[in-house]
């Protein structure tokens, strides 16, 4: 409204669809999608209206994201859908005065995987001798559970 923008485009920012009800001249369009079981097919047609749901998990699978990550994403999505915002836009847990503790949050990676990532981030290969680097790599492989 202030900058005179003629087009807003977003793939995963569904709150933008609410602007059509708030601002004159704003309209929603989306890509037509055909659902086939657990699969989706983009029909390559732009249709009036917002998308009925998010297809992020399906798109991630199409993009070749590992099955374990897809499975965890589905788990998180199901949990979020169960904990959907109430009509007054207050998250259910906040409304009841409960604050989730850090360990209760859903994480994409397991604690072991997070620890492995931390170890990798703290590596300084430029300061290691070749044998130190090889030994460290062997330890990281062991931490990952790979033989």
C-alpha positions, -999 to +999 in steps of 0.1 A: +000+000+000+029+024+008+054+014-019+030+009-048+041-027-053+022-044-082+031-080-075+038-100-044+051-136-049+057-162-023+060-199-021+056-206+016+042-174+031+006-182+033-002-152+055+000-131+024-033-145+012-050-126+039-041-093+022-068-099-004-094-094+023-077-063+037-065-043+007-085-033-024-071-046-056-052-075-041-060-109-055-047-143-049-036-167-076-019-201-072-007-231-092-032-258-099-022-291-083-035-326-088-031-349-057-027-386-064-024-405-032+008-392-016+020-377-049+013-343-063+014-332-099+018-295-108-006-288-137+013-257-149-018-236-147-023-204-127-057-203-111-076-177-091-075-182-054-050-193-028-036-228-025-058-250-003-028-263+016+010-264+017+028-289-004+063-283+011+068-319+022+058-333-012+080-307-030+109-316-007+105-353-017+104-343-054+136-324-048+154-355-036+156-346+001+165-378+021+136-400+032+145-396+069+143-358+067+109-361+048+096-385+075+107-361+103+091-331+084+058-350+081+060-357+119+065-320+126+038-309+102+013-333+118+022-319+152+018-283+140-015-291+124-028-306+157-016-275+175-031-251+149-038-216+159-071-210+176-097-186+162-082-157+183-048-163+167-032-172+200-012-204+199-029-231+221+001-235+244+005-197+249-032-194+256-029-218+285+001-201+298+024-231+291+058-224+276+075-252+258+109-261+272+139-263+248+139-301+250+102-303+241+106-286+208+104-306+177+138-307+160+146-317+124+177-337+135+182-360+165+204-350+194+232-373+181+230-357+146+231-322+162+262-332+182+278-345+151+270-312+133+285-292+162+317-312+161+320-306+123+314-269+127+341-266+153+367-283+132+397-262+120+411-284+092+436-256+082+454-262+116+454-300+115+481-323+102+470-348+076+470-376+102+451-355+127+425-348+100+422-385+091+419-395+128+392-368+134+373-380+103+374-416+116+360-403+149+332-384+132+323-414+111+322-435+143+299-409+159+276-411+129+270-448+135+285-457+101+310-486+101 
